Amino acid sequence: MPERDAATERVVYCLTRDRDLATAIEERLSGAIAFFYNDAARLHQAVLLRAPELVLVDTGAIREEYGDAGLGPVTSFLRERCPAATIAVRPMSGVEHLVAAEAGPGAELVPHDHPGCVEAVARLCGCA
């Protein structure tokens, strides 16, 4: 795959509080530039400034105690503001069916484990 310059790199936004996952994603992606946010409000601001091609939403980063309304409002906002973006959701292990329902149609569930999640994100952004 030919190298892409900064003006043509795919933009990937990741909502996660998992630093190890963020490091692994950043190291794995080529041909993409990843931005990491630890709360939904910061992700919303970034989307308003520039629409990404891919958004990873880690359900572990959505916390009611921090004022987050839940996964549904986050994915609805993303669909409204960046309809062309692929939305990937990393569910907590064991609750995939509940997360799929709350995320809504078209959201791609990715594995919870780090290697599986990283590879799925790379595949979804075309960096596989």
Secondary structure by P-SEA (a helix, b strand, c coil): cccccccccbbbbbbcccaaaaaaaaaccccbbbbbbccaaaaaaaaaaccccbbbbcccccccccccccaaaaaaaaaaccccbbbbbbccccaaaaaaaaaccccccccccaaaaaaaaaaaaccc
